[in-house]
Amino acid sequence: MTLDPKLIAASGFDNPVSEEYRKVKEKLVSLARQKGMNLFMVTSSVMGEGKTLVSANLALSLAQEYDNTVLYIDADLRAPCGHELFGVDASPGLSDCLMDGVPLHEALVPTGVGRLSFLPAGRQLANPGELFASSMMRDLLLEMKRRYTDRYIIVDTAPVLPFAETRVLSRMVDGVLLVARENLATISGLGKTQEAIEGANVLGVIYNDASHPAWPSFPGYGNRYGSNRYGYGNHRSGRNGAE
């Protein structure tokens, strides 16, 4: 398996971007231990905000700790690209498990990084909304969540605003992390996203592709999202290849 160089968290080198991933990881681990959570979704308002690269690097960062078992799931069945980052085939994967009864263990791919396994998306679907709303999807997530109590599960999904299935999934997981890209995310868009996933447990926002390490002065941003905010100083992801 050949990992994409953009998976900087797997490099083992100390650099500002890897450090930012470690900061997010530490926040997530702290919340997980306090609240008994282990199933997390990473998404964005619209396409192109870097959610796939952020979620994959976050999973890799979690797997760097010796006692963590991590499962990274590509649940963006409309435009899957997680398999490209890990250099594997897209199938068999999640959609094949749900639709064709492929056993989960046959679809899981060991990454060679710590105890990190990857579940590819499987074959693309033009409209996975009904599939994700099914009891099959809920049961599969519960199976993965309960099989290993010490496992962290990171689910990469399609963006919230264009697609209904992400809204359904947001209510099946323990917590949601939103990726907001500088010069693409807007306060209006983030507000609509929060409304769309009302009832989900939004843990925070990862500010991606920042031109300056300080948070931008978005009016009303802190009031809407509270203190769970994470900034990526000079982080670049997703412009070429993975979203």
N, C-alpha and C positions, 0 to 999 in steps of 0.2 A: 504494500500500500504506500503510495506516494502522496503526502499531504501537500496541499496548496501552500505556497509561501505566505499567503495572506493570513494563514492560521498562525499568527505570531505567538499566541499563548503556548504553542507546542514547541517553540524553539529552545526554551530553557534559558534564553538570554535576558538580562535585565535591560529594559528600555522603558521609556515613558508610557508607551501603549500597553505593554504587558502589565505594568504597574497599575494602570487604570482598570484593567480586567481583574486584577487581584483585589482591588478595592471593592469592586462590585461583588465579586465572589464572597468576600468577607461579610459584606452586608447581608447577602442572601443566606449564607450559612448561619449567621446570627439569628435572622428571622426564622429560618427553618427550625433551629433548635428551640427557640422560644415558643413557637406556635405549633410545632409538630408537623410542619409542612415539608413535602418533598417533590411535589409535581408543579412545575412552573411553565408558563407559556411566555414566549417572547414574540412580540408582534409590532406593528407600526400602523400609522393612520393610512398611509398610501404606499405605493410601490416606490422603490429606489431609496429608502431611508437606511438600508444597511442591516436589516434585522437578521438575515441569515448569517452574515459574517460575525455579527455581535453574538448571536446565540451559540454558534459553533465555537467561537473563542471562549465564551463563558463556560461552556461544557468542558473544554480542554483545560481551562484554568482550574475548575473544580477537580478534574481528574489528576492534577499534579499533586494533590495531597494524598498521602499513602493510604489513608483509611477511608477514602471516598470511592464508592461505586457509582458510576454515572452512566446514564442512558440519554443519548441525544436523538431526538425524533424529528425527521423532516415531514411535517404534516401540511406542507404547502403543495397540495396535489395538483394545483393549476399550473404552477411554474416551479417545479422542484429543482433545486441546484445544490443541495447539501452534498449529494453524492459526488459532484464535481470537485468540491473542496477536499473530499477524502479519497478521491481517485478510485471510486468503485462504481458498480452498475447501480442504476436506480431500482431495478427489480431483481429478486423479489423484495417487497417492502410493505409499507403500511396498507396501501389499497389492496394488495394481493392477500394479505392476512384477513382483511375485512370481507372482501368480496369472493375470494376463492378458497378460503379456509386454509391458506398456507400457515403451518405452525409458526408461532412467533420465533422460536429458537432457530428456525431455518432461515429467517429473514435478518436476524441480528448479525452485524458485522463487527468483529473485534478491530479496534483501531491501532493497537500496539502502543497506545499512550495510557499509562496507568491502567485503571480498570474502567476504561471508557468503551462502551459499545454504541454502535450507530444503527438506527433503524431507518433505512432509506424510505422515500415516499412511495415507491412502487410505480406502477404505470399511471400516467397523467389522466385526470378526469376533468371534463369540461365543466361539470356541475356537481361537486362533491357535497353540497349542502345537506341533502337528505341522508347521505351516508353518515356524515358526521353527527347528525341529529338522532341517529338510530341507537337502539339499546346495545348493538354490537360495539359501537365506538365507546360508549360509556363503560361497558363491561371490560373491554380491552385495556382502557386506561386504568380502571380499578385493579385489574390483574397486575399490570406493571407497577402500579403504585404500592400494592400490598405485598408483592412477592419478596422484595427486599426492603425492610424498613430503613436501612441505612443508605439506600440508593437515592441519588438526586436525578430527577428526570427533567430535561429541558426540551420543550416542544416548540419548534419553529413553525409558524403558521402564515397563511396568506394575510395581507393587510386587512384592517378592520372595515374601513369605509366602503371599499368596492364590493366586499364579499360577505355573505350572510353566515357562512359556516364558521368563520372565526368568532363571531359573536356567540354562537352556540358553544364552541369549545372553551371560551373564556369563563363560562360558568361551570365547567367540569374540572377545572384545575384549582390548585390551592392558591395560586397567585399569578398576576400578570405583570410583566415588565414591558413598557412601551419604549420603542426606539424612535427618537425624534431627530431628524437631520437638519443641521443648520442650512438656512436658505431654501429649505423645502417644507419643513414643518411650520405650521402657523398656530397661533392661539385658537383661532376659529376651528381649525381642523382637529386640534387636540381636544377641544371642548366637545365637538361632534363625536369624536371617538369615545370619550368617556360616557357620553349619553348612550351611544350604541352598545356599549358593554356594561351598562348599568346593572348592578347586582354582582358583578365580578369583583374580585379583590385586587385592585390595582396597587401594586407595591411601590412603584416609582417609575421615573422616566430616565432613560439613558440618552444624554445629549450627544449626538454623534457628529463626527466630521467638524469639530469645533475649530475655528480659526484662532481662538484665544482660549486659554485654559479657564478663564473666569466665565461664570454663567452669564448669558445675555440678560438684559433688563427687560423681560417680558412682563408688561403690566398685568397684574392679577394672576400670574403663573403660580407663585408660591401659595396664594390663597386657594387655588383650585386643587393643587396636587400636594400640598403639605411639605414635609421636610424630606421625604424620600426622593431625593434628586441626585443623580450621578452625572458628572461632567467628564467628557473625554477631551483632554487637551491635545489639539493638533492631531486628532485621530482621523485617519482616512480609511474608508472601507466602502466596498460595493460599487464603485463607479464602473468597474470593468468585471464582468462575470457575476459573481454572487451578489445578490441584492443586499 
